Amino acid sequence: MIDVLTLTASQARDLLDQKALTSVQLVEAYLAQIEKHNHQGLHLNAIISVAPRDKTLELARRLDHERSSGHVRGPLHGIPFVCKDVFALHPDLGMPCTGGAPCLATAKARRTAPLIQHLLDSGMILLGTGNLTELCGMKYETIKPGWSPMGGQTHSPYIYGGTQMDDGFVGHSSGGGSSSGSGASVAAGFAPLAIGSECCGSLTLPATRAAAYSLKCGLNQINVDGALHYSDNTDYLGGMAKSADDLATFIAALMQRSEPFDLSGGLQGIKMGFVNSREWQMSEAMCKASEADREAMDKAFQAAKDKFTAAGAVVSEDVNLPHPSQNNRFEWKGKSMFYEVTVYQMRNTTFPAFFKEFEESEVHSIPEMIKWNVDHADQCLPLEHPYQSQFYDLLHDRVTPEEHQEIRAAFYHEGNDLLKLLETLDVVVAFGESSLVMYTSAAQCPIAAAPLGTIQYSEENERPFGLSFAAKPGNEGLLLRVLAGFEKLYPHRPLPRPLTDGPKV
């Protein structure tokens, strides 16, 4: 019997190699779990479109036949995955690319995004498209992370009762940022691996809330062609997995590396700089955490320093990295640098390119999308999510091209504080749900996350939290080595009790 909650991709690969398991059996197990808990059971709403069963099983049979004939395409041959619903997918795959927007539900892509096609050519099996904050969150400012009209509200498999709307923007019950469908899919046993994207925490936070290992790669490390994204300079792709080894194999595939990453060496000699844990916890507006919750996180943070030191890491405490909230950092003339860069590039570059991915579509531009939503308000603008104010911001340039260049330069300049620290440190360490992601976005750095523990924040509920690790651009391999060393110290990632223990009576 396959335990989809605990089975890692590497364990599945070993069983496939030993002929103790087939890809058909894998696919059947994951599809059964999706059927049981995506829109039934826990109603996780983690996946928008599920791959057609017959086609997927036929693909699995072909891959099993290849394996039995001695032809194995790569280390992930016959392994299923989920991708965030931002990638162009050819109609033959049976899953539209919607970005969570109903106006794209009937659109037909010209091709499959090169990254996804590469994974399919490598023998992987796409099981579904992960739910997300509609259009990666570019609809209105306070849209609840993980909600889209196409998929509904993504819920964390760790939380009895699902997402609570009153516990903060990304409160304890939240699945995290816009890649929450990918995170929930890994945690709930819908697939062992998932792709997410991130501008500013959209992958790292959902992975943390899913007790997953994750890595958002840096600039130009993974092909974003054919994917909906905010900006070519700040919005990057990455992966989530149940183990560091799985993640390293998956990231190598995403980066289209010919050689695997070297994970040996552990934490020995790694120079790690820890931020001040209390200063870098989430604000009350973001997550309504009690003092006991915050103390529990502080205690685990300190214990991690001690464990890393004992494992041979060279640890520095309270490194001097100003919190982004200090002195209006990341603001330009009272405006959010991040938002202004995003709006300008989405209006002028990335959205137009995304619309061109479709040979048939009911909408071809931002104005048409706005009108479609108004005409279908019951579905697109329901009472609990009635706004599309950020779409209106996309109608006109809010800044001139010259101002845009000035804002971009100022935004990248803010990343210099992190880059200066990384001249003498290998990694900077913070909580997985901290604002370190703002610095990694500005500095175009990779950032990884790993599960540290859980917070018992109410009588019936606990949720995961973790650490994040930032490194210089191009140091994805170092971060994967750090995650492998971390996993040796923390070998047991928490499992979702609503799935292991069953429903509360």
RODO-2510 file (C-alpha; in nm, 4 decimals, decimal comma):
residues 505
     n   res          X          Y          Z
     1     m     0,0000     0,0000     0,0000
     2     i     0,1300     0,3439    -0,0965
     3     d     0,1300     0,6071     0,1786
     4     v     0,0981     0,9209    -0,0324
     5     l     0,1488     1,1456     0,2719
     6     t     0,5004     1,0200     0,3384
     7     l     0,6256     0,8664     0,0129
     8     t     0,9068     1,0737    -0,1353
     9     a     0,9987     1,0851    -0,5018
    10     s     1,3312     0,9142    -0,4311
    11     q     1,1562     0,6334    -0,2422
    12     a     0,9132     0,5934    -0,5313
    13     r     1,2047     0,5834    -0,7768
    14     d     1,3747     0,3082    -0,5755
    15     l     1,0542     0,1037    -0,5688
    16     l     1,0117     0,1525    -0,9432
    17     d     1,3699     0,0397    -1,0024
    18     q     1,3113    -0,2667    -0,7844
    19     k     0,9901    -0,3476    -0,9770
    20     a     0,8035    -0,3293    -0,6462
    21     l     0,5868    -0,0466    -0,7810
    22     t     0,4647     0,0814    -1,1168
    23     s     0,3950     0,4335    -1,2340
    24     v     0,0379     0,3227    -1,3025
    25     q     0,0004     0,2362    -0,9338
    26     l     0,1559     0,5692    -0,8369
    27     v    -0,0810     0,7653    -1,0583
    28     e    -0,3825     0,5715    -0,9332
    29     a    -0,2850     0,6389    -0,5706
    30     y    -0,2364     1,0120    -0,6215
    31     l    -0,5521     1,0524    -0,8305
    32     a    -0,7467     0,8694    -0,5593
    33     q    -0,6142     1,1102    -0,2955
    34     i    -0,7023     1,4084    -0,5152
    35     e    -1,0518     1,2704    -0,5681
    36     k    -1,0883     1,2128    -0,1944
    37     h    -0,9768     1,5511    -0,0633
    38     n    -0,9568     1,8159    -0,3364
    39     h    -1,3274     1,9024    -0,3693
    40     q    -1,4557     1,6421    -0,1231
    41     g    -1,3346     1,5296     0,2189
    42     l    -1,1236     1,8185     0,3508
    43     h    -1,2195     2,0300     0,0460
    44     l    -0,8618     2,1534     0,0092
    45     n    -0,9220     2,3105    -0,3340
    46     a    -0,5510     2,2664    -0,4030
    47     i    -0,5853     2,1735    -0,7702
    48     i    -0,7799     2,3606    -1,0367
    49     s    -0,7555     2,1117    -1,3246
    50     v    -0,6841     1,7407    -1,2855
    51     a    -0,5207     1,5577    -1,5745
    52     p    -0,7614     1,3336    -1,7698
    53     r    -0,7516     0,9960    -1,5996
    54     d    -0,7440     0,7733    -1,9079
    55     k    -0,4709     0,9736    -2,0824
    56     t    -0,2612     0,9911    -1,7689
    57     l    -0,2827     0,6203    -1,6990
    58     e    -0,1951     0,5448    -2,0609
    59     l     0,1128     0,7673    -2,0275
    60     a     0,2066     0,5877    -1,7044
    61     r     0,1732     0,2513    -1,8812
    62     r     0,4023     0,3677    -2,1614
    63     l     0,6595     0,4878    -1,9101
    64     d     0,6382     0,1570    -1,7232
    65     h     0,6965    -0,0258    -2,0512
    66     e     0,9986     0,1923    -2,1258
    67     r     1,1415     0,1156    -1,7829
    68     s     1,0875    -0,2580    -1,8200
    69     s     1,2601    -0,2373    -2,1604
    70     g     1,5659    -0,0779    -2,0026
    71     h     1,4950     0,2760    -2,1208
    72     v     1,4847     0,5181    -1,8264
    73     r     1,4787     0,8807    -1,9377
    74     g     1,6130     1,0233    -1,6147
    75     p     1,5926     1,0144    -1,2335
    76     l     1,2298     1,1321    -1,2353
    77     h     1,1055     0,8883    -1,4996
    78     g     0,7478     0,7952    -1,4119
    79     i     0,7240     1,0363    -1,1171
    80     p     0,4126     1,2599    -1,0944
    81     f     0,4141     1,6339    -1,0258
    82     v     0,1814     1,9335    -1,0020
    83     c     0,2509     2,2741    -1,1557
    84     k     0,1070     2,6054    -1,0478
    85     d    -0,1670     2,7105    -1,2902
    86     v     0,0476     2,9699    -1,4670
    87     f     0,1991     2,7632    -1,7500
    88     a     0,0744     2,7443    -2,1069
    89     l    -0,0418     2,3863    -2,1650
    90     h    -0,1315     2,2514    -2,5073
    91     p    -0,4967     2,1397    -2,5317
    92     d    -0,3796     1,7806    -2,5853
    93     l    -0,2880     1,7709    -2,2148
    94     g    -0,6516     1,8333    -2,1201
    95     m    -0,5790     2,1071    -1,8658
    96     p    -0,6268     2,4762    -1,9517
    97     c    -0,3938     2,7455    -1,8245
    98     t    -0,6182     2,9894    -1,6404
    99     g    -0,4136     3,1677    -1,3759
   100     g    -0,7278     3,1110    -1,1688
   101     a    -0,9298     3,3455    -1,3946
   102     p    -1,2560     3,2122    -1,5451
   103     c    -1,2132     3,4276    -1,8560
   104     l    -0,9273     3,1955    -1,9567
   105     a    -1,1059     2,8679    -1,8809
   106     t    -1,1889     2,8084    -2,2483
   107     a    -0,8640     2,9499    -2,3887
   108     k    -0,6470     2,7193    -2,5971
   109     a    -0,2709     2,7551    -2,5755
   110     r    -0,0538     2,7388    -2,8854
   111     r     0,1984     2,5157    -2,7109
   112     t     0,3110     2,3753    -2,3801
   113     a     0,5546     2,6008    -2,1936
   114     p     0,9121     2,4818    -2,2648
   115     l     0,9821     2,4047    -1,8985
   116     i     0,6795     2,1765    -1,8644
   117     q     0,7551     2,0149    -2,1991
   118     h     1,1092     1,9436    -2,0808
   119     l     0,9772     1,7696    -1,7679
   120     l     0,7330     1,5642    -1,9748
   121     d     1,0113     1,4699    -2,2149
   122     s     1,2142     1,3628    -1,9100
   123     g     0,9429     1,1119    -1,8240
   124     m     0,7548     1,3011    -1,5549
   125     i     0,3760     1,2846    -1,5278
   126     l     0,1738     1,6053    -1,4838
   127     l    -0,1236     1,5297    -1,2583
   128     g    -0,2795     1,8736    -1,2300
   129     t    -0,2518     2,2496    -1,2083
   130     g    -0,2202     2,4013    -0,8635
   131     n    -0,4678     2,6575    -0,7340
   132     l    -0,3320     3,0043    -0,6663
   133     t    -0,4233     3,3561    -0,5738
   134     e    -0,5954     3,4707    -0,8929
   135     l    -0,3370     3,5848    -1,1492
   136     c    -0,0694     3,5479    -0,8792
   137     g    -0,2391     3,8099    -0,6623
   138     m    -0,2655     4,0886    -0,9176
   139     k    -0,6366     4,1624    -0,8817
   140     y    -0,6854     4,3642    -0,5650
   141     e    -0,4613     4,4384    -0,2705
   142     t    -0,6320     4,2405     0,0049
   143     i    -0,7351     3,9322    -0,1916
   144     k    -0,6987     3,6306     0,0364
   145     p    -0,3907     3,4273    -0,0598
   146     g    -0,4836     3,1051    -0,2338
   147     w    -0,8257     3,2186    -0,3599
   148     s    -0,9310     3,2165    -0,7222
   149     p    -1,2733     3,2001    -0,8888
   150     m    -1,1584     2,8897    -1,0759
   151     g    -1,0366     2,6979    -0,7737
   152     g    -1,2038     2,8540    -0,4717
   153     q    -1,0112     2,9091    -0,1489
   154     t    -0,7098     2,6822    -0,1070
   155     h    -0,7075     2,5334     0,2425
   156     s    -0,4158     2,3972     0,4396
   157     p    -0,4324     2,0208     0,5016
   158     y    -0,2922     2,0935     0,8493
   159     i    -0,5930     2,2953     0,9652
   160     y    -0,9239     2,1653     1,0939
   161     g    -1,1952     2,3957     0,9616
   162     g    -0,9891     2,5416     0,6787
   163     t    -0,8824     2,9007     0,6240
   164     q    -1,0197     3,1482     0,8763
   165     m    -1,0848     3,4854     0,7180
   166     d    -1,0269     3,6864     1,0374
   167     d    -0,6830     3,5689     1,1567
   168     g    -0,4727     3,8061     0,9487
   169     f    -0,3747     3,8349     0,5844
   170     v    -0,1657     3,5172     0,6085
   171     g    -0,2765     3,4057     0,9529
   172     h    -0,2135     3,0727     1,1212
   173     s    -0,4831     2,8964     0,9167
   174     s    -0,3646     3,0289     0,5806
   175     g    -0,1873     2,8113     0,3265
   176     g     0,0418     3,1042     0,2488
   177     g     0,0971     3,2974    -0,0737
   178     s    -0,0086     3,2530    -0,4329
   179     s     0,1579     2,9105    -0,4725
   180     s    -0,0523     2,7680    -0,1886
   181     g    -0,2106     2,5080    -0,4170
   182     s     0,1327     2,3670    -0,4925
   183     g     0,2230     2,3539    -0,1234
   184     a    -0,1053     2,1942    -0,0192
   185     s    -0,0698     1,9376    -0,2986
   186     v     0,2669     1,8183    -0,1697
   187     a     0,1536     1,8108     0,1937
   188     a    -0,1778     1,6375     0,1209
   189     g    -0,0252     1,3624    -0,0912
   190     f    -0,1625     1,4794    -0,4254
   191     a     0,1884     1,4569    -0,5748
   192     p     0,5416     1,4262    -0,4359
   193     l     0,6693     1,7327    -0,6226
   194     a     0,5264     2,0689    -0,7233
   195     i     0,6303     2,3836    -0,9077
   196     g     0,5618     2,7289    -0,7683
   197     s     0,6577     3,0839    -0,8550
   198     e     0,7603     3,3792    -0,6426
   199     c     0,8113     3,7500    -0,6567
   200     c     0,8015     3,8146    -0,2857
   201     g     0,7307     3,5043    -0,0784
   202     s     0,4702     3,3413    -0,3027
   203     l     0,6570     3,0085    -0,3012
   204     t     0,8578     3,0260     0,0208
   205     l     0,5631     3,0966     0,2523
   206     p     0,3294     2,8272     0,1107
   207     a     0,6124     2,5742     0,1313
   208     t     0,6717     2,6727     0,4939
   209     r     0,3019     2,6328     0,5761
   210     a     0,3085     2,2926     0,4036
   211     a     0,6158     2,1691     0,5967
   212     a     0,7871     2,1253     0,2604
   213     y     1,1410     2,1757     0,1406
   214     s     1,1562     2,4462    -0,1235
   215     l     1,3909     2,6484    -0,3380
   216     k     1,3074     2,9557    -0,5403
   217     c     1,5908     2,9868    -0,7878
   218     g     1,7521     3,3140    -0,8875
   219     l     1,7630     3,5138    -1,2095
   220     n     1,7780     3,3135    -1,5346
   221     q     1,8142     2,9765    -1,3604
   222     i     1,4779     2,8322    -1,4730
   223     n     1,3026     2,9052    -1,8019
   224     v     0,9944     3,1262    -1,7447
   225     d     0,8965     3,1329    -2,1138
   226     g     0,5281     3,0539    -2,1490
   227     a     0,4483     3,1216    -1,7834
   228     l     0,2393     3,4014    -1,6370
   229     h     0,4690     3,6123    -1,4226
   230     y     0,4897     3,9656    -1,2881
   231     s     0,8320     4,0683    -1,4037
   232     d     1,1279     3,9212    -1,5889
   233     n     1,3573     4,0654    -1,3217
   234     t     1,1859     3,9717    -0,9956
   235     d     0,9498     3,6777    -1,0601
   236     y     1,1216     3,3388    -1,0624
   237     l     1,0299     2,9724    -1,0450
   238     g     1,1156     2,6959    -0,8031
   239     g     1,0095     2,3659    -0,6554
   240     m     0,8634     2,2023    -0,3445
   241     a     0,9206     1,8510    -0,2147
   242     k     0,8988     1,6301     0,0943
   243     s     1,2768     1,5928     0,1283
   244     a     1,5970     1,7768     0,0479
   245     d     1,7106     1,4961    -0,1819
   246     d     1,3838     1,5074    -0,3773
   247     l     1,4114     1,8822    -0,4074
   248     a     1,7687     1,8650    -0,5360
   249     t     1,6702     1,6152    -0,8049
   250     f     1,3658     1,8228    -0,9021
   251     i     1,5573     2,1511    -0,9130
   252     a     1,8220     1,9884    -1,1329
   253     a     1,5419     1,8923    -1,3718
   254     l     1,3881     2,2406    -1,3586
   255     m     1,7268     2,3992    -1,4288
   256     q     1,7884     2,1379    -1,7016
   257     r     2,1230     2,0424    -1,5490
   258     s     2,3067     1,7450    -1,6925
   259     e     2,4720     1,6642    -1,3584
   260     p     2,3090     1,6161    -1,0155
   261     f     2,3810     1,8538    -0,7306
   262     d     2,6472     1,7496    -0,4800
   263     l     2,4781     1,7441    -0,1388
   264     s     2,7774     1,6096     0,0531
   265     g     2,9553     1,8014     0,3266
   266     g     2,6542     1,8836     0,5392
   267     l     2,6726     2,2073     0,7358
   268     q     3,0436     2,1750     0,8140
   269     g     3,2123     2,5115     0,7610
   270     i     2,8999     2,6853     0,6272
   271     k     2,8998     3,0486     0,7440
   272     m     2,5452     3,1255     0,8576
   273     g     2,4134     3,4622     0,9702
   274     f     2,0893     3,4600     1,1711
   275     v     1,8671     3,7675     1,1853
   276     n     1,7063     3,8736     1,5134
   277     s     1,4189     3,6283     1,5491
   278     r     1,1705     3,8575     1,7227
   279     e     1,2308     4,1534     1,4926
   280     w     1,1808     3,9359     1,1870
   281     q     0,8581     3,7614     1,2871
   282     m     0,5378     3,8493     1,1045
   283     s     0,3486     4,1590     1,2099
   284     e     0,0160     4,1314     1,3901
   285     a    -0,1624     4,2536     1,0764
   286     m    -0,0189     3,9647     0,8784
   287     c    -0,0677     3,6917     1,1399
   288     k    -0,2484     3,7259     1,4728
   289     a     0,0006     3,5305     1,6782
   290     s    -0,0089     3,5192     2,0573
   291     e     0,2947     3,5907     2,2721
   292     a     0,3137     3,2179     2,3454
   293     d     0,3207     3,1463     1,9713
   294     r     0,6016     3,3953     1,9182
   295     e     0,8004     3,2617     2,2129
   296     a     0,7691     2,9072     2,0772
   297     m     0,9078     3,0214     1,7424
   298     d     1,1911     3,2125     1,9131
   299     k     1,2836     2,9045     2,1152
   300     a     1,2952     2,6836     1,8056
   301     f     1,4995     2,9480     1,6216
   302     q     1,7584     2,9544     1,9003
   303     a     1,7672     2,5752     1,9176
   304     a     1,8398     2,5641     1,5445
   305     k     2,1422     2,7910     1,5932
   306     d     2,2756     2,5549     1,8576
   307     k     2,2170     2,2472     1,6420
   308     f     2,3810     2,4065     1,3391
   309     t     2,6825     2,5059     1,5479
   310     a     2,7160     2,1519     1,6809
   311     a     2,6984     2,0252     1,3214
   312     g     2,9990     2,2362     1,2256
   313     a     2,8382     2,5511     1,0892
   314     v     2,9943     2,8873     1,1737
   315     v     2,6993     3,0793     1,3179
   316     s     2,6681     3,4558     1,3594
   317     e     2,3752     3,5992     1,5545
   318     d     2,1632     3,9119     1,5003
   319     v     2,3280     4,0043     1,1712
   320     n     2,2781     4,3638     1,0651
   321     l     2,0046     4,3439     0,8040
   322     p     1,7480     4,6220     0,8531
   323     h     1,3894     4,5010     0,8530
   324     p     1,2112     4,6178     0,5347
   325     s     0,9585     4,8093     0,7458
   326     q     1,2286     5,0412     0,8808
   327     n     1,2514     5,3934     0,7388
   328     n     1,0151     5,3258     0,4491
   329     r     1,2595     5,0934     0,2806
   330     f     1,1360     4,9583    -0,0512
   331     e     0,9346     5,2749    -0,1076
   332     w     0,9834     5,5376    -0,3788
   333     k     0,8178     5,8751    -0,3204
   334     g     0,5673     5,7100    -0,0890
   335     k     0,4911     5,4283    -0,3338
   336     s     0,5801     5,0613    -0,3105
   337     m     0,8793     4,9982    -0,5361
   338     f     0,7726     4,6377    -0,5757
   339     y     0,4201     4,7293    -0,6849
   340     e     0,5248     5,0020    -0,9259
   341     v     0,7835     4,7803    -1,0955
   342     t     0,5275     4,5001    -1,1163
   343     v     0,2443     4,7095    -1,2588
   344     y     0,4656     4,8694    -1,5211
   345     q     0,6125     4,5432    -1,6445
   346     m     0,2829     4,3526    -1,6367
   347     r     0,1138     4,6250    -1,8401
   348     n     0,3912     4,6667    -2,0935
   349     t     0,5685     4,3314    -2,1104
   350     t     0,4588     4,0209    -1,9250
   351     f     0,0766     4,0316    -1,9601
   352     p     0,0863     4,1057    -2,3353
   353     a     0,3314     3,8176    -2,3788
   354     f     0,1059     3,5878    -2,1756
   355     f    -0,2034     3,6670    -2,3845
   356     k    -0,0059     3,5774    -2,6981
   357     e     0,0355     3,2225    -2,5665
   358     f    -0,3274     3,1524    -2,6653
   359     e    -0,4455     3,0915    -3,0195
   360     e    -0,8050     3,0992    -2,9000
   361     s    -0,9308     3,3037    -2,6046
   362     e    -1,2359     3,4996    -2,4970
   363     v    -1,0061     3,7818    -2,3820
   364     h    -0,6892     3,9189    -2,5386
   365     s    -0,6097     4,2209    -2,3227
   366     i    -0,6465     4,3700    -1,9771
   367     p    -0,9499     4,5861    -2,0738
   368     e    -1,1246     4,2787    -2,2150
   369     m    -1,0477     4,0867    -1,8957
   370     i    -1,1935     4,3646    -1,6806
   371     k    -1,5119     4,3750    -1,8910
   372     w    -1,5451     3,9959    -1,8882
   373     n    -1,5262     3,9972    -1,5088
   374     v    -1,7941     4,2670    -1,4837
   375     d    -2,0192     4,0768    -1,7247
   376     h    -1,9728     3,7598    -1,5185
   377     a    -1,9640     3,9244    -1,1760
   378     d    -2,1430     3,6408    -0,9955
   379     q    -1,8502     3,4126    -1,0712
   380     c    -1,5588     3,6563    -1,0984
   381     l    -1,6528     3,9240    -0,8441
   382     p    -1,8497     3,7439    -0,5709
   383     l    -1,9549     3,9232    -0,2537
   384     e    -1,6523     3,8007    -0,0571
   385     h    -1,4106     3,9050    -0,3366
   386     p    -1,5831     4,1926    -0,5204
   387     y    -1,2873     4,3988    -0,6416
   388     q    -1,0442     4,4190    -0,9330
   389     s    -0,8809     4,7518    -0,8492
   390     q    -0,5313     4,6391    -0,9461
   391     f    -0,6549     4,5474    -1,2940
   392     y    -0,7597     4,9098    -1,3327
   393     d    -0,4082     5,0137    -1,2297
   394     l    -0,2858     4,8107    -1,5266
   395     l    -0,4882     5,0169    -1,7737
   396     h    -0,2519     5,3125    -1,7658
   397     d     0,1154     5,3645    -1,6931
   398     r     0,1343     5,4971    -1,3386
   399     v     0,4916     5,6117    -1,3980
   400     t     0,6923     5,7211    -1,7008
   401     p     0,9521     5,4906    -1,8587
   402     e     1,2202     5,7085    -1,7015
   403     e     1,0590     5,6827    -1,3586
   404     h     1,0265     5,3079    -1,4039
   405     q     1,4000     5,2789    -1,4625
   406     e     1,4630     5,4959    -1,1562
   407     i     1,2348     5,2809    -0,9399
   408     r     1,3932     4,9586    -1,0647
   409     a     1,7382     5,0925    -0,9842
   410     a     1,6231     5,1979    -0,6365
   411     f     1,4618     4,8583    -0,5801
   412     y     1,7772     4,6704    -0,6753
   413     h     1,9801     4,9084    -0,4585
   414     e     1,7799     4,7968    -0,1536
   415     g     1,9038     4,4446    -0,2195
   416     n     2,2620     4,5565    -0,1643
   417     d     2,2306     4,5213     0,2143
   418     l     2,1745     4,1484     0,1686
   419     l     2,4460     4,1158    -0,0957
   420     k     2,6982     4,2886     0,1325
   421     l     2,6234     4,0397     0,4107
   422     l     2,6700     3,7552     0,1644
   423     e     3,0212     3,8762     0,0870
   424     t     3,1293     3,7322     0,4236
   425     l     2,8473     3,4829     0,4888
   426     d     2,7351     3,1816     0,2892
   427     v     2,3709     3,2139     0,3896
   428     v     2,1445     3,4494     0,5815
   429     v     1,8842     3,2699     0,7930
   430     a     1,5382     3,3896     0,8966
   431     f     1,1931     3,2416     0,9474
   432     g     1,0305     3,0977     0,6380
   433     e     0,7482     3,3469     0,6726
   434     s     0,9706     3,6507     0,7216
   435     s     1,0339     3,9516     0,4991
   436     l     1,3716     3,8145     0,3912
   437     v     1,1898     3,7396     0,0648
   438     m     1,1786     4,1127    -0,0111
   439     y     1,5564     4,1291    -0,0041
   440     t     1,5991     3,8163    -0,2159
   441     s     1,3618     3,9643    -0,4730
   442     a     1,5530     4,2925    -0,4873
   443     a     1,8917     4,1190    -0,4913
   444     q     1,7777     3,8516    -0,7413
   445     c     1,8989     3,5843    -0,4989
   446     p     1,7801     3,2267    -0,4516
   447     i     1,5992     3,1452    -0,1283
   448     a     1,5300     2,8034     0,0244
   449     a     1,3019     2,6898     0,3066
   450     a     1,2852     2,3903     0,5392
   451     p     1,0318     2,2731     0,8024
   452     l     1,1393     2,3467     1,1606
   453     g     0,8357     2,2588     1,3701
   454     t     0,4730     2,3377     1,4464
   455     i     0,2832     2,5920     1,6548
   456     q    -0,0130     2,4702     1,8595
   457     y    -0,2016     2,7966     1,8110
   458     s    -0,5441     2,6782     1,9261
   459     e    -0,6958     2,3877     2,1164
   460     e    -0,7495     2,1834     1,7989
   461     n    -0,5067     2,3272     1,5477
   462     e    -0,1343     2,3389     1,4901
   463     r     0,0450     2,4617     1,1816
   464     p     0,3988     2,4275     1,0471
   465     f     0,6680     2,6935     1,0482
   466     g     1,0217     2,6814     0,9204
   467     l     1,3448     2,8547     0,8319
   468     s     1,4475     3,0315     0,5133
   469     f     1,8013     3,0545     0,3779
   470     a     1,9206     3,3190     0,1313
   471     a     2,2411     3,2904    -0,0709
   472     k     2,4220     3,4804    -0,3453
   473     p     2,2905     3,4624    -0,7016
   474     g     2,4000     3,1356    -0,8581
   475     n     2,4364     2,9517    -0,5259
   476     e     2,1368     2,7206    -0,5606
   477     g     2,3659     2,4215    -0,5081
   478     l     2,4919     2,5591    -0,1778
   479     l     2,1360     2,6074    -0,0540
   480     l     2,0466     2,2507    -0,1467
   481     r     2,3502     2,1297     0,0482
   482     v     2,2308     2,3353     0,3469
   483     l     1,8847     2,1780     0,3212
   484     a     2,0396     1,8306     0,3121
   485     g     2,2408     1,9140     0,6233
   486     f     1,9298     2,0559     0,7887
   487     e     1,7322     1,7393     0,7182
   488     k     1,9907     1,5265     0,8982
   489     l     1,9267     1,7355     1,2098
   490     y     1,5487     1,7488     1,1614
   491     p     1,4624     1,4190     0,9869
   492     h     1,0898     1,4149     1,0684
   493     r     0,8716     1,6708     0,8910
   494     p     0,5294     1,7124     1,0542
   495     l     0,2329     1,5473     0,8834
   496     p    -0,1163     1,7030     0,8580
   497     r    -0,3269     1,5718     1,1464
   498     p    -0,6618     1,6166     0,9658
   499     l    -0,5326     1,3543     0,7211
   500     t    -0,3458     1,1266     0,9630
   501     d    -0,5900     1,1411     1,2556
   502     g    -0,9147     1,1947     1,0674
   503     p    -1,1900     1,4527     1,1204
   504     k    -1,2796     1,5997     1,4569
   505     v    -1,6121     1,4735     1,5871
***
